[in-house]
Amino acid sequence: MNIIEKALQDNKFFTKKDLFLIEKLASFLFSKKIKKKELLLRAGEVNNKMFYVQKGLLRVYYIREDGKEVNTWFVKEGQFVYACHSFHYQIPSEEYIEAMEDSVIMSIKKDTWLMLLRNNHKLALFTVNELMTNIAEFSAQSEMLRMMNAEEKYAFLKTHKGDILDRISQKHLASYLGTDTTYLSKIISNYKANEESKTIKKAI
């Protein structure tokens, strides 16, 4: 989904009458094609840009002291991504942002973004809505990671993020769930068996 389609989605803040304005605002963004495994952000760098995924899939992760990568989120087309603390406070990031597929990314520098917000209330409302959506997702994620075991986390993701699960490897999913690939395979098998059992019961 390109950024203009995103802005016009549901006609919440922009309408087709605002197309010229949206195109003008979009001209401040830079588009870039990136390859699978290419990094948009490295730990230690200050995240001074907001990224929009026009096409593709990204992951956000950090590296533990023992060298193990831990995935913390996945971002697909039509979504914004940034390292929140680094972007807001302009401090070095503790996270990496990496492409999981060949992707098309749009970016805007923080100072440019703030300038546009100060001069366009519709863009400000659109941005607040997107940020609140992200906060709601982060809240659900935090609750899931804090309260659920690996099996419950997988079931939650299957229900709410099934389209993303189909696009990531078991290695990356296991990292996100805090388990290993062997146990994840068991979780997936048990989940499928339970779903098949539910289907059979409904049919009887």
VOGU-3710 file (C-alpha; in Angstrom, 3 decimals, decimal comma):
1> mniiekalqd> 0,000/0,000/0,000  1,549/3,308/-1,004  1,489/6,236/1,388  -1,210/8,114/-0,549  -3,574/5,121/-0,374  -2,760/4,829/3,332  -3,649/8,483/3,960  -6,948/8,138/2,093  -7,874/4,861/3,775  -11,322/5,081/5,417
11> nkfftkkdlf> -11,420/8,854/4,683  -10,821/9,501/8,392  -8,599/12,548/8,042  -7,994/13,045/4,345  -10,490/12,755/1,477  -10,027/12,647/-2,270  -10,412/16,424/-2,233  -7,096/16,524/-0,362  -5,239/14,525/-3,016  -3,080/17,458/-4,123
21> lieklasflf> -2,147/18,172/-0,491  -1,313/14,523/0,179  0,858/14,341/-2,926  2,678/17,476/-1,802  3,247/16,038/1,673  4,361/12,731/0,173  6,995/14,570/-1,868  8,943/15,081/1,376  9,405/11,315/1,726  12,225/9,377/0,117
31> skkikkkell> 11,598/5,982/-1,452  14,232/3,253/-1,419  14,377/-0,380/-2,476  16,193/-2,586/-0,004  17,267/-6,204/-0,239  16,409/-9,031/2,118  18,657/-8,896/5,244  19,573/-5,247/4,599  19,554/-3,109/7,751  17,640/0,157/8,027
41> lragevnnkm> 18,939/0,764/11,539  21,781/-0,658/13,626  22,159/-0,697/17,389  24,236/2,296/18,441  22,856/4,543/15,712  20,416/7,349/16,446  17,107/6,723/14,718  16,426/10,129/13,122  14,010/8,868/10,471  10,512/7,430/10,457
51> fyvqkgllrv> 10,052/4,540/8,030  6,931/3,452/6,147  6,768/-0,016/4,590  5,269/0,365/1,143  6,110/-3,205/0,203  7,743/-6,047/2,102  8,293/-7,239/5,656  10,710/-6,037/8,357  11,737/-7,279/11,758  12,841/-5,383/14,844
61> yyiredgkev> 15,338/-7,180/17,080  18,127/-6,759/19,603  21,198/-8,845/20,383  21,708/-10,221/23,878  25,069/-10,226/25,621  25,515/-13,886/24,650  25,147/-12,920/20,984  21,655/-14,355/20,513  19,213/-12,349/18,401  15,783/-11,733/19,945
71> ntwfvkegqf> 12,964/-10,594/17,667  10,620/-8,068/19,238  8,251/-7,166/16,381  7,415/-7,687/12,712  6,196/-4,908/10,419  4,446/-5,415/7,088  3,364/-3,158/4,228  1,072/-0,301/5,217  2,750/0,163/8,605  5,216/2,627/10,102
81> vyachsfhyq> 8,292/1,559/12,038  11,028/3,221/14,085  12,999/2,522/17,259  10,703/4,396/19,629  13,124/5,519/22,364  15,881/6,393/19,924  13,527/8,312/17,636  11,770/10,248/20,402  14,762/11,060/22,604  17,398/11,052/19,837
91> ipseeyieam> 19,621/8,617/21,697  21,495/5,566/20,330  19,189/2,682/19,486  19,401/-0,677/21,230  17,536/-2,306/18,357  18,100/-3,262/14,758  15,555/-2,943/11,950  16,113/-5,439/9,131  14,314/-6,384/5,927  13,005/-9,956/5,910
101> edsvimsikk> 12,020/-9,664/2,251  13,040/-7,458/-0,643  11,153/-4,315/0,294  10,257/-0,779/-0,703  10,671/1,673/2,155  9,723/5,323/2,404  11,432/7,504/4,981  11,230/11,020/6,364  13,659/12,800/8,690  12,330/13,662/12,122
111> dtwlmllrnn> 12,891/17,414/11,779  11,072/17,456/8,418  8,209/15,427/9,877  7,857/17,805/12,833  7,864/20,796/10,519  5,041/19,290/8,462  3,041/18,481/11,596  3,269/22,071/12,781  1,896/23,294/9,467  -0,895/20,804/8,732
121> hklalftvne> -3,486/19,746/11,295  -4,848/16,908/9,126  -1,400/15,363/8,941  -1,063/15,814/12,710  -4,377/13,982/13,293  -3,371/11,229/10,854  -0,034/10,824/12,636  -1,645/10,725/16,104  -3,993/7,987/14,878  -1,075/5,931/13,512
131> lmtniaefsa> 0,920/6,392/16,723  -2,070/5,355/18,846  -2,495/2,276/16,655  1,146/1,394/17,254  0,799/1,987/20,995  -2,250/-0,307/21,089  -0,296/-3,022/19,272  2,705/-2,609/21,566  0,384/-2,819/24,582  -1,194/-6,042/23,310
141> qsemlrmmna> 2,269/-7,404/22,604  3,532/-6,535/26,084  0,504/-8,177/27,677  0,991/-11,264/25,536  4,694/-11,606/26,307  4,149/-11,036/30,018  1,114/-13,229/30,640  1,115/-16,021/28,028  3,183/-19,160/27,607  4,631/-20,072/24,196
151> eekyaflkth> 1,545/-22,059/23,146  -0,806/-19,206/24,026  1,434/-16,674/22,278  1,352/-18,735/19,086  -2,446/-19,063/19,212  -2,740/-15,305/19,776  -0,504/-14,525/16,799  -2,309/-17,070/14,631  -5,582/-15,287/15,355  -4,382/-11,683/15,142
161> kgdildrisq> -1,297/-11,825/12,901  -1,832/-14,923/10,819  -0,813/-13,201/7,591  2,607/-12,372/9,038  3,171/-15,875/10,440  2,927/-17,255/6,921  5,824/-15,030/5,841  8,418/-15,619/8,558  10,661/-18,586/9,235  10,274/-20,825/12,271
171> khlasylgtd> 13,687/-19,603/13,411  12,518/-15,987/13,627  9,151/-16,948/15,112  10,805/-19,106/17,779  13,032/-16,143/18,707  9,978/-13,919/19,109  8,119/-16,491/21,226  11,153/-17,182/23,408  11,499/-20,843/22,542  13,495/-23,050/20,154
181> ttylskiisn> 12,519/-24,364/16,737  12,095/-27,957/17,943  9,526/-26,988/20,556  7,898/-24,549/18,134  7,307/-27,405/15,679  5,509/-29,259/18,466  3,435/-26,172/19,276  2,394/-25,795/15,636  1,491/-29,486/15,347  -0,605/-29,365/18,523
191> ykaneeskti> -2,331/-26,177/17,358  -3,256/-27,763/14,015  -4,537/-30,891/15,773  -6,696/-28,813/18,126  -8,131/-26,793/15,248  -8,940/-29,955/13,298  -10,614/-31,380/16,391  -12,754/-28,227/16,758  -13,761/-28,442/13,112  -14,809/-32,069/13,460
201> kkai> -16,855/-31,319/16,601  -18,670/-28,488/14,828  -19,495/-30,771/11,919  -21,007/-33,454/14,163
//
